[in-house]
Amino acid sequence: MTGAKANCTAKLGGAFQAWDGYIQGRNLELQENERIVQAWRTGHFSAQEPDSRVEITLRADGDATEVTLLHTGLPAHGMRYLQGWVDFYFSPMATYFSRD
């Protein structure tokens, strides 16, 4: 969907990575079909910067699913990821899911 490799496990505490390891972290909370919370960081985080937190909530809406993403705990340079979510995830997802 995004055009880049990603690896993830469906286990609590399990690791994930995306974009050839540029993004990495671990699963903090998993509620099947409802919510995913992950510790998240990129290669631009310094060793002294703690992981940020990504919370994805899924809500059934008829035949569709509403996806809400909340990304918190970012370091000072973290606003750069706002456009990255749009360019590399939300826009490709919209294209992917709008296909017949």
Secondary structure, DSSP 8 states (H G I E B T S, - for coil): --SS-EEE-SSTT-EEEETTTTEEEEEEEEETTTEEEEEEEETTS-TTS--EEEEEEEEEETTEEEEEEEEE---GGGGHHHHHHIIIIIHHHHHHHH--
